[in-house]
Amino acid sequence: MRDALISLDATAQAELVRDRQVSPSELVEHAINRIERVNPQLNAVITPLFDQARAYARSPELRHGPFRGVPFLLKDLMAYSAGDPYHMGMRFLRERGFVAPHDSYIAAKFRAAGFIVLGKTNTPELGTVPSTEPEVYGPTHNPWDVRRSPGGSSGGSAAAVASGMVVAAHANDGGGSIRIPASACGLVGLKHSRGRTSVGPDAGEMVAGLAVEGFVTRSVRDAAGILDAIAGAMPGDPYTAPPPPRPYREMVEGSARSMRIGLLTRAPGGTIPVHPDCAAAAEDAARLLESLGHVVEQSHPAALDDPEVTHHFGVVFSVSTAHLLEVIGEFVGAEISAGDVEPLNWVMAEVGRGISATQYLATIDWLHAYTRRVAQWWHDDGFDLLLTPTLPEPPPFLGSFKTEPGMEFAAGIRAGALCTFTAPFNITGQPAISLPLHWSAEGLPIGVQLAAPYGREEWLLGIASQLEGARPWAGRRPPVHA
């Protein structure tokens, strides 16, 4: 049974529970066993909640949602759960034994869907860089090559799913933090439209609306089903995405219509080199799409090449970092100083404190105008999707984001380069998905990204399901696997 469960996705595991072929407690015990065997090699799960999960699996409080009894992990950033440790990759919070005072809305939604949380996964401090190497918990290793990063900031969740510890896990994305780890670990990573899920109750939006809550999965149908389960506004949210015409799960099951797809294989602006493996992955995906009846053309929104976007993206993250550190200090009743956070985050916060309110609002106006310019390509030029590599390079080696004193911004520049294909769609709020369609000669997963117009997740999920059927990836397992 243990080996059989490893090969099943969350949808199939939930079906076993509904059919009484397996109990939630059995699923939990098998998953705990896998975590205990594999996690020492990867350092993906930093806060085990095993006894709590065992008790909940037996409890009448276990919800009868679509994923009842399926083991799950929460990333230790944004999706906090009442009474559980919540550290956001910060030594400052870990040393104070900080626990979340209440559930976030998304954590409650996962619980309502029937998931059983087994623990919390590793994340870089404050989720700032796209590699999971916080000083306080140490690096998470990529199960495809333990010398390499699993990406970030949802690298702990991605490594746990890719290695078979669990079949799905919470993740979030403010510049690529779902899609980057999905690419690095060979998973499905959907960043949905802005406002599709809530970041309540303590915020109306995160990082000026750039960040969204979500998950990483192994199958497209899991991505559709989980999105169905967690989508929707919390009462009082400032905005919400338009609801789909019918459940995403139903739309995945139908065949995708013929689509017109733009292809971009060079980095936006052309200033960052793209590794041949990554360009080849997108070109190969284009040929596969053409074989499935879609039309692919070399084209992309011209606005993506605007070099000024980097400055404004940095303004938003710097101000947001400064604000977040103030909020954390207020929560624990202690002022945060330079020695309490990693050097890059302190430097970013210092920059953020020096940005005036009028400068910040000017950046927001610029980003809104940029969004309209990007969206024009879909609206005026008649394209349905844009195809790109997810990353400009294969999974980087661990340690790539470390810098010497006085050179802290080098890590930020490195992070910006790795996010070159993903961050634009955090700014525009459009949905984008990374799919594991390609592996390098070294055996490393190389993801490809598809982006759709705002609110059109069903287009992405439909075509992703078609690609999954044409070139299945479920049977691929990394060297470090349960």
C-alpha positions as CSV (number, residue, x, y, z in Angstrom):
1,M,0.0,0.0,0.0
2,R,2.8,2.4,0.8
3,D,4.3,2.2,-2.7
4,A,0.9,2.5,-4.2
5,L,0.1,5.7,-2.2
6,I,3.3,7.4,-3.4
7,S,2.2,7.1,-7.0
8,L,-1.2,8.7,-6.4
9,D,-2.1,12.3,-6.6
10,A,-4.2,14.2,-4.1
11,T,-7.4,13.6,-6.1
12,A,-6.8,9.8,-6.1
13,Q,-5.9,9.7,-2.4
14,A,-9.2,11.5,-1.6
15,E,-11.1,9.1,-3.7
16,L,-9.7,6.2,-1.7
17,V,-10.8,7.9,1.5
18,R,-14.3,8.4,0.1
19,D,-14.5,4.8,-1.0
20,R,-13.3,3.7,2.5
21,Q,-10.4,1.8,0.9
22,V,-8.0,3.8,3.2
23,S,-8.6,5.9,6.3
24,P,-7.2,9.5,6.9
25,S,-5.1,8.0,9.7
26,E,-3.5,5.5,7.3
27,L,-2.7,8.3,4.8
28,V,-1.2,10.4,7.6
29,E,1.0,7.6,9.0
30,H,2.3,6.7,5.6
31,A,3.2,10.4,4.9
32,I,4.8,10.8,8.3
33,N,6.9,7.8,7.6
34,R,8.0,9.2,4.2
35,I,8.9,12.6,5.8
36,E,11.0,10.9,8.5
37,R,12.9,8.9,6.0
38,V,13.5,11.6,3.3
39,N,13.5,14.9,5.1
40,P,17.0,14.5,6.7
41,Q,18.4,14.5,3.2
42,L,16.5,17.6,2.0
43,N,15.6,19.8,5.0
44,A,12.2,20.7,3.5
45,V,10.0,20.3,6.6
46,I,11.2,22.5,9.5
47,T,8.3,22.2,11.9
48,P,6.8,18.8,12.2
49,L,3.2,18.7,13.6
50,F,2.8,15.0,13.5
51,D,1.0,14.4,16.8
52,Q,-1.4,17.1,16.0
53,A,-2.1,15.7,12.5
54,R,-2.6,12.2,14.0
55,A,-5.2,13.5,16.4
56,Y,-7.0,15.5,13.7
57,A,-7.1,12.5,11.4
58,R,-9.2,10.7,14.0
59,S,-11.2,13.7,15.0
60,P,-14.9,14.2,14.1
61,E,-13.8,17.8,13.3
62,L,-12.0,16.6,10.2
63,R,-13.8,18.4,7.4
64,H,-15.7,16.5,4.6
65,G,-14.2,18.5,1.8
66,P,-13.0,17.3,-1.6
67,F,-9.6,16.4,-0.2
68,R,-10.7,14.9,3.0
69,G,-7.8,13.0,4.7
70,V,-5.0,14.0,2.3
71,P,-1.8,14.9,4.1
72,F,-0.6,18.5,3.4
73,L,2.2,20.9,4.4
74,L,2.0,24.7,5.0
75,K,4.8,26.9,3.9
76,D,6.1,28.9,6.9
77,L,5.1,32.2,5.3
78,M,1.7,33.9,5.0
79,A,-0.5,30.9,5.6
80,Y,-0.4,30.8,9.4
81,S,-2.4,28.4,11.6
82,A,-3.6,29.2,15.1
83,G,-1.2,28.1,17.9
84,D,1.5,26.8,15.5
85,P,5.0,28.1,15.2
86,Y,5.2,30.9,12.6
87,H,8.7,32.2,11.8
88,M,8.9,33.4,8.2
89,G,12.5,32.2,8.0
90,M,13.5,34.6,10.8
91,R,15.8,33.8,13.6
92,F,14.2,36.8,15.4
93,L,10.8,35.0,15.6
94,R,12.2,31.5,16.2
95,E,14.2,32.6,19.2
96,R,11.1,34.2,20.7
97,G,9.0,31.1,20.1
98,F,6.4,33.0,18.1
99,V,3.2,31.2,17.3
100,A,0.3,32.4,15.1
101,P,-2.5,34.0,17.2
102,H,-5.2,32.8,14.7
103,D,-5.7,31.2,11.3
104,S,-5.2,32.9,8.1
105,Y,-8.2,32.7,5.8
106,I,-6.2,30.5,3.3
107,A,-5.2,28.0,6.1
108,A,-8.8,27.7,7.1
109,K,-9.8,27.1,3.5
110,F,-7.2,24.3,3.2
111,R,-8.6,22.8,6.4
112,A,-12.2,23.1,5.0
113,A,-11.1,21.3,1.9
114,G,-10.2,18.3,4.1
115,F,-6.4,18.5,4.1
116,I,-4.5,17.4,7.2
117,V,-1.5,19.6,7.9
118,L,1.6,17.6,8.9
119,G,4.0,20.5,9.4
120,K,5.5,23.7,8.1
121,T,8.1,23.9,5.2
122,N,11.3,25.9,4.9
123,T,11.4,29.3,3.3
124,P,14.0,32.1,2.8
125,E,13.7,34.9,5.4
126,L,10.6,36.9,4.5
127,G,10.5,35.1,1.1
128,T,12.8,37.7,-0.4
129,V,15.1,35.6,-2.6
130,P,14.1,32.7,-5.0
131,S,16.3,30.2,-3.2
132,T,15.5,28.5,0.1
133,E,18.5,29.1,2.3
134,P,17.6,30.9,5.5
135,E,20.3,31.3,8.0
136,V,18.1,30.1,10.9
137,Y,17.0,26.8,9.3
138,G,19.7,26.1,6.7
139,P,19.3,25.3,3.1
140,T,16.7,23.0,1.5
141,H,18.2,20.7,-1.1
142,N,16.8,19.9,-4.5
143,P,15.8,16.2,-4.7
144,W,17.0,16.1,-8.3
145,D,20.5,17.2,-7.3
146,V,21.1,17.9,-3.6
147,R,23.9,20.4,-4.5
148,R,21.3,22.6,-6.1
149,S,18.6,24.9,-4.9
150,P,14.9,23.8,-5.0
151,G,14.1,27.4,-5.8
152,G,12.2,29.8,-3.6
153,S,10.6,31.1,-1.8
154,S,8.4,28.0,-1.7
155,G,11.4,25.7,-2.1
156,G,10.6,23.7,1.1
157,S,7.1,22.8,-0.2
158,A,8.3,22.0,-3.7
159,A,11.1,19.7,-2.4
160,A,8.7,17.9,-0.2
161,V,6.2,17.3,-3.0
162,A,8.9,16.4,-5.6
163,S,10.5,13.8,-3.2
164,G,7.2,12.2,-2.4
165,M,6.8,13.3,1.2
166,V,3.3,14.6,0.4
167,V,1.4,15.0,-2.9
168,A,0.6,18.7,-2.6
169,A,1.7,21.6,-0.4
170,H,0.9,25.3,0.2
171,A,3.0,27.9,-1.6
172,N,2.7,31.5,-2.5
173,D,4.1,33.8,-5.2
174,G,5.2,37.4,-5.2
175,G,7.7,37.3,-8.0
176,G,7.8,33.7,-9.1
177,S,7.8,31.9,-5.7
178,I,5.4,29.1,-6.9
179,R,6.6,28.8,-10.5
180,I,10.3,29.0,-9.8
181,P,10.3,26.0,-7.3
182,A,7.9,24.1,-9.6
183,S,10.4,24.5,-12.4
184,A,13.4,23.6,-10.3
185,C,11.7,20.5,-8.8
186,G,9.7,19.2,-11.8
187,L,6.2,20.1,-10.5
188,V,3.0,21.9,-11.6
189,G,3.1,25.5,-10.3
190,L,0.0,27.7,-10.9
191,K,0.1,31.4,-9.9
192,H,-3.6,32.4,-10.2
193,S,-5.0,35.8,-11.0
194,R,-4.7,38.5,-8.4
195,G,-7.7,38.4,-6.0
196,R,-8.6,34.8,-6.8
197,T,-7.8,33.8,-3.2
198,S,-7.8,35.9,-0.1
199,V,-4.8,37.0,2.0
200,G,-7.1,37.9,4.9
201,P,-7.8,38.5,7.7
202,D,-4.8,40.6,8.5
203,A,-4.2,42.1,5.0
204,G,-6.3,43.2,2.0
205,E,-3.4,42.6,-0.3
206,M,0.3,41.6,0.0
207,V,3.2,43.5,-1.6
208,A,0.9,45.9,-3.4
209,G,-1.1,43.0,-4.8
210,L,2.0,41.2,-6.3
211,A,1.7,38.2,-3.9
212,V,-0.9,35.5,-4.1
213,E,-1.6,32.4,-2.0
214,G,-1.5,29.0,-3.7
215,F,0.1,25.6,-3.8
216,V,2.4,23.2,-5.7
217,T,1.2,19.8,-7.1
218,R,2.3,16.9,-9.2
219,S,-0.8,16.8,-11.5
220,V,-2.9,19.4,-13.3
221,R,-6.2,18.0,-12.0
222,D,-5.0,18.5,-8.5
223,A,-4.1,22.1,-9.3
224,A,-7.7,22.6,-10.7
225,G,-9.3,20.9,-7.8
226,I,-7.4,22.7,-5.1
227,L,-8.0,26.0,-6.8
228,D,-11.7,25.3,-6.7
229,A,-11.5,24.6,-3.0
230,I,-9.6,27.7,-1.9
231,A,-10.8,30.3,-4.4
232,G,-13.1,33.1,-3.3
233,A,-13.1,36.3,-1.3
234,M,-13.2,36.7,2.4
235,P,-15.9,39.1,3.5
236,G,-14.4,42.6,3.4
237,D,-11.7,41.9,0.8
238,P,-10.9,45.0,-1.2
239,Y,-11.4,43.2,-4.5
240,T,-11.8,39.7,-5.9
241,A,-11.2,38.0,-9.3
242,P,-14.3,37.2,-11.4
243,P,-15.6,33.7,-10.7
244,P,-15.1,31.0,-13.4
245,P,-18.2,30.0,-15.5
246,R,-18.0,26.5,-13.8
247,P,-15.6,24.6,-11.6
248,Y,-12.0,24.5,-12.8
249,R,-12.0,20.7,-12.4
250,E,-14.8,20.4,-15.0
251,M,-13.0,22.7,-17.4
252,V,-9.8,20.7,-17.2
253,E,-11.6,17.5,-18.1
254,G,-12.7,19.0,-21.5
255,S,-10.4,19.3,-24.5
256,A,-8.6,22.7,-25.0
257,R,-9.7,24.7,-28.0
258,S,-7.1,25.7,-30.6
259,M,-5.2,28.7,-29.3
260,R,-3.0,31.4,-30.7
261,I,0.2,31.4,-28.6
262,G,3.1,33.9,-28.5
263,L,6.6,32.6,-27.9
264,L,9.4,34.4,-26.1
265,T,12.7,32.6,-25.5
266,R,15.0,35.6,-24.8
267,A,14.8,37.3,-21.4
268,P,12.5,40.4,-21.4
269,G,14.7,43.4,-22.3
270,G,17.4,41.0,-23.6
271,T,19.9,42.0,-20.8
272,I,20.0,38.6,-19.1
273,P,21.4,35.5,-20.9
274,V,19.1,32.5,-21.2
275,H,20.7,29.1,-20.8
276,P,20.3,27.0,-24.0
277,D,18.5,24.3,-22.1
278,C,15.8,26.8,-21.0
279,A,15.3,28.2,-24.5
280,A,15.2,24.7,-25.9
281,A,12.5,23.7,-23.4
282,A,10.2,26.5,-24.5
283,E,10.9,25.8,-28.2
284,D,10.2,22.1,-27.7
285,A,7.0,23.0,-25.9
286,A,6.0,25.2,-28.9
287,R,6.5,22.3,-31.2
288,L,4.4,20.1,-29.0
289,L,1.6,22.7,-28.9
290,E,1.7,22.9,-32.7
291,S,1.3,19.2,-32.9
292,L,-1.8,19.4,-30.8
293,G,-3.4,21.9,-33.1
294,H,-2.4,25.2,-31.6
295,V,-0.8,28.1,-33.5
296,V,2.5,29.4,-32.1
297,E,4.2,32.6,-33.3
298,Q,7.3,34.5,-32.2
299,S,5.6,37.4,-30.4
300,H,5.3,39.0,-27.0
301,P,4.1,42.2,-25.3
302,A,6.5,45.0,-26.1
303,A,6.0,46.4,-22.6
304,L,7.8,43.4,-21.1
305,D,11.1,44.9,-22.5
306,D,10.7,48.2,-20.6
307,P,13.9,48.4,-18.4
308,E,12.2,50.8,-15.9
309,V,10.1,48.0,-14.5
310,T,13.0,46.7,-12.4
311,H,13.2,50.0,-10.5
312,H,9.5,50.0,-9.7
313,F,9.5,46.3,-8.7
314,G,12.3,47.1,-6.3
315,V,10.5,50.1,-4.8
316,V,7.4,48.0,-4.0
317,F,9.5,45.2,-2.4
318,S,11.7,47.6,-0.4
319,V,8.8,49.5,1.1
320,S,6.9,46.3,1.8
321,T,9.9,44.8,3.6
322,A,10.2,48.0,5.7
323,H,6.6,47.8,6.6
324,L,6.6,44.1,7.3
325,L,9.5,44.4,9.8
326,E,7.6,47.2,11.6
327,V,4.5,45.0,11.8
328,I,6.5,42.0,13.2
329,G,8.2,44.2,15.8
330,E,4.8,45.5,16.9
331,F,3.5,41.9,17.2
332,V,6.3,40.8,19.5
333,G,6.7,44.1,21.3
334,A,10.4,44.6,20.3
335,E,12.0,46.9,17.8
336,I,13.9,45.0,15.1
337,S,17.5,46.1,14.4
338,A,20.1,45.2,11.8
339,G,21.3,42.2,13.8
340,D,17.8,40.7,13.8
341,V,17.5,40.0,10.1
342,E,19.6,38.9,7.2
343,P,21.7,41.6,5.6
344,L,19.7,41.8,2.3
345,N,16.4,42.3,4.1
346,W,17.9,45.0,6.3
347,V,19.3,46.9,3.4
348,M,16.0,46.6,1.5
349,A,14.1,47.9,4.5
350,E,16.6,50.8,4.8
351,V,15.9,51.7,1.2
352,G,12.2,51.3,1.7
353,R,12.3,53.7,4.7
354,G,13.9,56.3,2.5
355,I,11.1,56.2,-0.2
356,S,8.5,58.9,0.3
357,A,4.8,58.3,0.1
358,T,4.5,60.3,-3.1
359,Q,7.3,58.3,-4.7
360,Y,5.6,55.1,-3.7
361,L,2.3,56.2,-5.2
362,A,4.1,57.2,-8.4
363,T,5.5,53.7,-8.6
364,I,2.0,52.2,-8.1
365,D,0.7,54.4,-10.9
366,W,3.6,53.4,-13.2
367,L,2.9,49.7,-12.5
368,H,-0.8,50.1,-13.2
369,A,0.1,51.7,-16.6
370,Y,2.6,48.9,-17.3
371,T,-0.1,46.4,-16.6
372,R,-2.4,48.0,-19.2
373,R,0.5,48.0,-21.8
374,V,1.2,44.3,-21.2
375,A,-2.5,43.4,-21.4
376,Q,-2.9,45.3,-24.7
377,W,-1.0,42.5,-26.5
378,W,-3.6,40.0,-25.6
379,H,-6.5,42.3,-26.3
380,D,-5.3,44.1,-29.4
381,D,-3.1,41.5,-31.1
382,G,-5.5,38.6,-30.6
383,F,-3.2,36.2,-28.6
384,D,-4.6,33.7,-26.1
385,L,-1.4,32.7,-24.2
386,L,2.3,33.6,-24.0
387,L,4.9,30.7,-23.8
388,T,8.3,31.3,-22.1
389,P,10.9,29.4,-20.2
390,T,10.0,29.6,-16.5
391,L,13.7,30.3,-15.5
392,P,16.6,31.7,-17.5
393,E,18.9,28.9,-16.2
394,P,18.7,25.4,-14.7
395,P,18.2,25.1,-10.9
396,P,21.1,27.2,-9.4
397,F,23.6,25.7,-7.0
398,L,23.1,26.4,-3.3
399,G,25.1,29.3,-2.1
400,S,24.5,31.3,-5.3
401,F,22.7,34.0,-3.4
402,K,25.3,34.5,-0.6
403,T,27.1,37.9,-0.7
404,E,30.0,39.5,1.1
405,P,29.4,42.3,3.6
406,G,28.8,45.6,1.8
407,M,27.7,43.7,-1.3
408,E,24.2,42.8,-0.1
409,F,22.4,44.1,-3.2
410,A,24.3,41.5,-5.3
411,A,21.8,38.9,-4.0
412,G,18.9,41.1,-4.9
413,I,20.3,41.6,-8.4
414,R,20.8,37.8,-8.7
415,A,17.2,37.3,-7.5
416,G,15.9,39.7,-10.1
417,A,17.7,37.9,-12.9
418,L,16.2,34.6,-11.9
419,C,12.7,36.1,-11.8
420,T,12.9,37.7,-15.2
421,F,10.2,35.6,-16.8
422,T,8.0,35.2,-13.8
423,A,7.8,38.6,-12.0
424,P,6.0,40.5,-14.8
425,F,2.9,38.5,-14.2
426,N,2.9,39.3,-10.5
427,I,2.9,42.9,-11.5
428,T,0.1,42.5,-14.0
429,G,-1.9,40.1,-11.8
430,Q,-2.3,37.7,-14.7
431,P,-2.4,33.9,-14.1
432,A,0.7,31.9,-15.2
433,I,1.6,28.3,-14.8
434,S,4.9,26.4,-14.9
435,L,4.9,22.9,-16.3
436,P,7.6,20.2,-16.1
437,L,7.8,19.3,-19.8
438,H,11.6,19.2,-20.2
439,W,14.6,17.6,-18.5
440,S,18.2,18.6,-19.3
441,A,21.0,16.1,-20.3
442,E,22.1,16.3,-16.6
443,G,18.6,15.0,-15.5
444,L,17.5,18.4,-14.1
445,P,13.9,19.6,-14.6
446,I,13.4,22.6,-16.8
447,G,10.0,24.2,-16.6
448,V,8.1,26.1,-19.2
449,Q,5.7,28.9,-18.4
450,L,2.3,29.8,-20.0
451,A,0.6,33.1,-19.1
452,A,-3.0,34.0,-19.9
453,P,-5.2,37.1,-19.7
454,Y,-6.4,38.1,-16.3
455,G,-9.1,35.8,-14.9
456,R,-8.5,33.0,-17.5
457,E,-7.0,30.3,-15.3
458,E,-9.3,27.8,-17.2
459,W,-7.3,28.4,-20.4
460,L,-4.1,27.6,-18.6
461,L,-5.5,24.5,-16.9
462,G,-7.1,23.2,-20.0
463,I,-4.0,23.4,-22.2
464,A,-1.8,22.2,-19.3
465,S,-4.0,19.1,-19.0
466,Q,-3.7,18.6,-22.8
467,L,0.1,18.8,-22.5
468,E,0.2,16.5,-19.5
469,G,-1.7,13.9,-21.5
470,A,0.6,14.3,-24.5
471,R,3.8,14.1,-22.5
472,P,3.1,12.7,-19.0
473,W,5.5,13.5,-16.2
474,A,4.0,11.6,-13.3
475,G,6.4,8.7,-13.6
476,R,9.5,10.8,-13.3
477,R,11.1,10.6,-9.9
478,P,14.2,12.4,-8.6
479,P,17.2,10.5,-7.1
480,V,16.0,11.5,-3.6
481,H,12.5,10.1,-3.3
482,A,10.4,8.3,-0.8
